[in-house]
């Protein structure tokens, strides 16, 4: 009977600890503070889920500029950011899981609060590297007439910088895989911003 009581008490303590761990702050500070706020990304050019202006798309030509992006509520300990813009609707080959990489930029400094309108192509002065399927820079949305495509901008806050070379546009899919693999275990926060586009 005594052994049964001890087992019940042990289970009760374990359950209490598990509930504390799930509470904001992981049980530290006895629930006095709010949970860490999520990373947020916005653009002055469109609202999340809205239509991206033609200025930033292939409707304006192959050299359309990248849009302004801003982020806030950056997690403590952030050393760099990764920004991925992709079109989840199509895939590059039958059976492939890789959709179209419109912009991948990594090693954005952890002190950054965004990207200005019209980021230059190539390796940037602060050490950021970038690639897309068609160049070493931003490639605007280019969906044909028909249903809207949902271009997804994903921002990741990392606790490290990534040792991934820039690569060529022809290697964009491999570079993206390398960046994603290098990010594993280092993501402190994620923000998503969606833009719709199709040609009129």
C-alpha positions in Angstrom: 0.0 0.0 0.0 2.8 2.4 0.9 4.5 1.7 -2.5 1.3 2.4 -4.3 0.9 5.8 -2.4 4.5 6.7 -3.3 3.9 5.9 -7.0 0.8 8.1 -7.0 2.6 10.9 -5.4 5.5 10.6 -7.9 3.0 10.7 -10.8 1.3 13.8 -9.4 4.7 15.6 -9.1 5.7 14.6 -12.6 2.4 15.9 -14.0 2.7 19.2 -12.2 6.2 19.7 -13.6 5.0 19.0 -17.1 2.2 21.6 -16.8 4.7 24.1 -15.5 7.0 23.5 -18.4 4.1 24.2 -20.8 3.3 27.5 -19.1 4.6 30.8 -20.5 8.3 31.1 -19.6 8.6 27.3 -19.2 7.6 27.5 -15.5 10.2 30.1 -14.7 9.2 33.3 -13.0 6.0 31.5 -11.7 4.0 32.7 -14.7 4.5 36.4 -13.9 5.5 37.4 -17.4 4.0 36.9 -20.9 5.3 34.4 -23.4 8.0 35.6 -25.8 6.2 37.6 -28.5 6.4 36.0 -32.0 8.6 37.4 -34.7 6.6 39.7 -37.1 7.3 40.7 -40.7 5.4 43.4 -42.7 5.6 45.4 -45.9 4.4 48.9 -46.6 3.6 47.7 -50.2 0.7 45.3 -49.3 -1.0 43.7 -46.4 -0.5 40.0 -45.5 -2.5 37.9 -47.9 -3.1 40.9 -50.3 -2.1 41.5 -53.9 1.5 42.6 -54.4 1.8 45.7 -56.6 2.9 45.1 -60.2 6.0 47.2 -59.5 7.6 44.3 -57.7 6.6 41.6 -60.2 7.6 40.3 -63.6 4.8 42.4 -65.0 7.2 45.3 -64.6 10.1 43.4 -66.2 12.8 41.0 -65.3 14.6 43.6 -63.2 11.7 44.5 -60.9 12.9 45.6 -57.5 12.4 43.7 -54.3 9.8 45.2 -51.9 10.5 46.8 -48.6 10.2 44.4 -45.7 10.3 45.2 -42.0 10.5 42.9 -39.0 10.1 43.3 -35.2 10.0 41.4 -31.9 13.3 39.7 -32.8 14.1 36.9 -30.4 17.0 37.4 -28.0 20.2 35.8 -29.2 19.5 36.3 -32.9 22.8 36.3 -34.9 21.4 36.3 -38.4 18.3 36.0 -40.5 17.3 33.9 -43.5 14.7 35.2 -45.9 13.0 32.8 -48.3 10.5 33.8 -50.9 8.9 31.0 -52.9 5.8 30.1 -54.9 4.3 26.9 -53.3 1.8 26.3 -56.2 4.0 24.8 -58.9 6.8 22.3 -58.6 9.8 22.1 -60.9 9.4 18.4 -61.9 6.9 15.6 -61.5 7.3 14.1 -58.1 9.6 16.9 -56.9 9.0 18.5 -53.6 10.9 21.7 -54.5 8.8 24.6 -55.6 10.2 27.8 -57.3 12.8 29.7 -55.3 12.1 33.4 -56.1 14.5 34.8 -53.5 16.7 33.2 -50.8 18.9 35.5 -48.8 20.9 34.4 -45.8 23.4 35.8 -43.2 21.3 39.0 -42.9 22.9 40.6 -39.8 21.0 39.9 -36.5 20.8 43.6 -35.8 18.8 44.2 -39.0 15.2 45.3 -38.8 14.4 44.8 -42.4 15.3 45.1 -46.1 14.9 48.4 -48.0 13.1 48.6 -51.3 15.3 47.4 -54.2 18.0 45.2 -52.6 21.0 45.0 -55.0 21.9 41.6 -56.6 25.0 39.6 -55.5 26.9 39.4 -52.3 26.1 42.3 -50.0 28.5 44.5 -48.0 27.3 43.0 -44.6 28.1 39.5 -45.8 24.5 38.5 -46.8 24.3 36.1 -49.7 21.4 35.6 -52.1 20.2 33.5 -55.0 17.0 32.8 -57.0 16.2 30.5 -59.9 17.2 33.2 -62.4 20.0 35.2 -60.8 21.9 36.2 -57.6 19.1 38.4 -56.4 15.3 38.9 -56.2 13.0 37.4 -58.8 9.6 38.9 -58.8 6.3 36.9 -59.0 5.4 35.9 -62.5 2.3 33.7 -62.4 0.2 33.6 -65.6 -3.4 34.6 -65.9 -5.7 32.3 -63.9 -5.9 31.5 -60.2 -3.7 33.6 -57.9 -0.4 32.2 -56.8 0.5 32.8 -53.2 4.1 34.0 -52.9 5.3 33.2 -49.4 8.0 35.3 -47.7 9.4 33.3 -44.7 11.8 35.0 -42.3 13.9 32.9 -39.9 15.8 34.2 -36.9 18.9 32.1 -36.2 21.3 31.8 -33.3 24.3 31.5 -35.8 25.6 32.5 -39.2 25.6 29.9 -42.0 28.7 28.7 -43.9 26.8 28.2 -47.2 28.4 29.6 -50.4 26.3 31.7 -52.7 26.2 29.3 -55.7 24.7 30.0 -59.1 21.1 30.4 -60.2 21.3 26.9 -61.7 22.2 25.6 -58.3 19.4 27.5 -56.5 17.5 24.4 -55.4 20.7 22.8 -54.0 21.7 26.0 -52.3 18.2 26.2 -50.7 18.5 22.7 -49.4 22.0 23.4 -48.0 20.6 26.5 -46.2 17.6 24.7 -44.8 19.9 21.8 -43.6 22.3 24.3 -42.0 19.5 26.0 -40.2 18.4 22.8 -38.5 18.6 23.3 -34.7 19.3 27.0 -34.9 15.9 28.6 -35.5 14.8 31.0 -32.7 11.7 32.4 -34.5 9.8 32.5 -37.8 7.5 35.0 -39.5 5.5 34.6 -42.7 4.1 37.2 -45.1 2.0 36.2 -48.1 1.5 38.1 -51.4 -0.9 37.1 -54.1 -0.2 37.7 -57.8 -1.4 36.6 -61.3 -1.1 38.4 -64.6 -4.2 40.2 -65.8 
